[in-house]
């Protein structure tokens, strides 16, 4: 993989689904910083919407600024620390808004944040929003849900099949904006050309089975069409929750590509 140059194409789409009146999910991408952020908010009134919007806007702005200042001298440990600091700052901002506005009390949000640098993905997450990787036709979940059900599975108390039928699927054990200290799980992955990364809220993963998710992710269609087809599939299955999708397509970069072309992450 030494010397390999990879370019990235980004696409983000969110939809309220067929049941909810408002959309408490939020997504944002920055192709220049090669950054993607997805959040699924929770709370009464429109508080979840506020929490997810604050999380995505705040983290994208702060992290993009830091990446621009760091330039090409990005060390893995520095990037990891930058994600931790940006997430902590967002957590404090959401908590502050919650304490200052009674209607926002108890609001919080899940989070998935990914920074793509060369052949490296630094991926952080909180809660049960997920990131999958499609590689050579195999779709694998590369985040681990921070949920009560996942803890039960890990402890051997229930099977994944039993978990799928449980009424407690939405109980998360970590969320942004709920407590003074938040623990973001950060993992580093090696990216290969032709990898597709799919970030999503549980409005997709709860409604669409793994096989259908794999088939849709592997379809030979433009990225924007693929995102729309994924959301359409969740709506066709009932659309019981807000649905958000972020797709990041990796490709081997041509040596002849110009600097600006690579910088912008064009397909």
Buried (B, 14 or more C-beta within 10 A) or exposed (E): EEEEBBBBBBBBBBBBBBEBEEBBBBBBBBBEBBBBBBBBBBBEEBBBBBBBBBBBBBBBBBBBEBBEEBEEEBEEEEBBEBBBEBBBEBBBBBBEBBEEEEEBEEBBBBBBBBBBBBBBBBBBBBBBBBBBBBBEEEBEBBBBBBBBBBBBBEEEEBEEEEBEEEEEBBEBBBBBBBEEEBEBEBBEBEBBBEBBBBBBBBBBBBBBEEEBBBBBBBEEEEBEEBBBBBBBBBBEBEBBBBBBBBBBBBBEBEEEEEEEEBBBBBE
